[in-house]
Amino acid sequence: MKLGVYSNPQKDPDGNVAETVYRLARERGFSTEDYCDGKHYDIVVSIGGDGTILRVAKNCALTESPILGVNKGTVGFLTEVETSDFGEALEKIKNRDYYIERRALIEATVHGEKQYALNDVVIRGTSGRAISISLSVGGESIDRYTCDGYIACTPTGSTAYSLSAGGSVISPNTPVIALTPINPHTLRARPIVVGSFENIAMTYDGSFGAAVFIDGDKAIELSVGDKVSVTGWDRSALFVRFGHKSFYSRLLGKLDAHSAVK
């Protein structure tokens, strides 16, 4: 079994965790190498937090390489094991004592260019001022928002930026896309949940600067009238999981741990 190892240098600056991962894997007969985009691996070991996983998730989805997240971040909704548990995790993998969880991606099209997001596609102002965004779903106009930005997210992303903006938590197997305005300047704006294959269009109407952010990374600057189209669920990222801990117990455990750290 071949493992591709991706280590976030900001989370593992001295490389000690990566070195331990390589040593433990080779002691148990696994073939290991530094992770390379576009290459298939039996498992990709991601060392860092959720942001680290987001960096490799889209490429891993294209190559159908399952991800095992080793947590060196803060919350770690997507990570599966702590560094101290990695040896035990390898033993379970050797014994086939694990399962694969699928997490859907959404597709965003901007200026004819397609990009995939595991968490979210966000239009956000870049000038520090509120912007205007018109939203339509399935060709039908929903509303025009004056706000700091607008989020279209997967169920996986519902526990990230969307949750902070007042969106609902959604079970990862629910085939929907959540739409959440960020600080809307109106009393009637509410989050919306639509079907996973509906065609969503977010049109930037404002006169101030704005850009599209894919999983937190700035992707494309927007001009007035530019449209960001979102649809989804034709690709999935795969995750290595142990046991059958429910999404809700995992969610509460991670949130409680994060609150305790604060």
NORSUL-V266491 format. One record per pair of residues at least 24 apart in sequence whose ideal C-beta (glycine too) atoms are under 8 Angstrom apart, sorted by the first residue. I is the first residue (numbers start at 0). GAP is how many residues later the second one is. Records with the same first field share a line. If there is no record, write none. Layout:
BEGIN
I->GAP, GAP
END
This chain:
BEGIN
0->29, 30, 41, 42, 92
1->28, 29, 30, 31, 39, 40
2->27, 28, 29, 30, 38, 39, 40, 41, 42
3->28, 29, 30, 31, 32, 35, 37, 39, 40, 41, 61
4->27, 28, 29, 30, 39, 40, 42
5->28, 29, 38, 39, 40, 41, 42, 46, 49, 50
6->40, 41
7->39, 40, 41, 43, 44, 47, 64
9->38
10->36, 37, 38, 41, 61, 62
11->35, 36, 60
16->30, 53, 55, 66
17->29
19->63, 66
20->24, 26, 49, 65
23->62, 63, 66
24->65
27->62, 63, 66
28->65
29->60
37->24, 25
38->24, 26
39->24, 25
40->24
41->24
42->24, 25, 50, 197
43->24
44->25
45->24, 33
46->25, 36
47->24, 25
48->24, 25, 26, 27, 30
49->25, 26, 27, 28, 29, 110
50->165
52->25, 26, 65
53->64, 65, 161, 162
56->48, 61, 158, 180
57->47, 58, 59, 60, 157, 179
59->177, 178
60->44, 55, 57, 174, 175, 176, 177
61->173
63->174
64->173
65->34, 172, 173, 174
66->170, 171, 172, 173
67->25, 171, 172
68->170
73->184, 187
74->179, 180, 182, 183
75->178
76->79, 82, 83, 173, 174, 177
77->25, 78, 161
79->159, 160, 161, 162
80->161
88->153
91->150
92->147
96->145
97->142, 143, 144
98->142, 145
99->138, 139, 140, 141
100->71, 137, 138, 140
101->134, 135, 136, 137
102->51, 52, 53, 69, 133, 134, 135, 136
103->50, 51, 52, 68, 71, 92, 128, 129, 131, 132
104->49, 127, 128, 130, 131, 132
105->46, 47, 48, 71, 124, 125, 126, 127
106->123, 124, 125, 127, 128
107->44, 104, 106, 120, 121, 122
108->119, 120, 121
109->102, 109, 110, 112, 116, 117, 118, 119
110->109, 115
112->107
114->99, 104
115->98, 119
116->36, 37, 40, 97, 98
117->36, 38, 39, 97, 119
118->34, 35, 37, 38, 41, 42, 96, 97
119->31, 32, 33, 34, 37, 40, 41, 42, 95, 96
120->30, 31, 32, 91, 92, 93, 107, 109
121->27, 28, 29, 30, 39, 60, 90, 91
122->26, 27, 79, 81, 87, 88, 89, 90, 99, 105
123->24, 25, 58, 86, 87, 89
124->24, 81, 83, 84, 85
125->82, 83, 84, 85, 95
126->81, 82
128->79
129->53, 55, 76, 78
130->73, 74, 75, 77, 79
131->72, 73, 74
132->48, 69, 70, 71, 72, 73
133->68, 69, 71
134->44, 65, 66, 67, 68
135->64, 65, 67
136->42, 55, 57, 61, 62, 63, 64
137->60, 61
138->60
141->50
142->46
143->61
144->36, 39, 41, 44
145->38, 39, 40
146->34, 35, 36, 37, 38, 42
147->34, 35
148->32, 33, 34, 61
149->29, 30, 31, 32, 52
150->27, 28, 29, 30, 31
151->25, 26, 27, 48, 50, 78
152->24, 25, 27
153->24, 78
158->92
160->55
161->29
165->25
166->24
167->25
168->82
170->76, 77
171->75
174->58
176->53, 54, 55
195->35, 36, 37
196->34, 35, 36
197->33
198->30, 31, 32
199->29, 30, 31
200->26, 27, 28, 29
201->25, 26, 28
202->24, 25
203->24
END
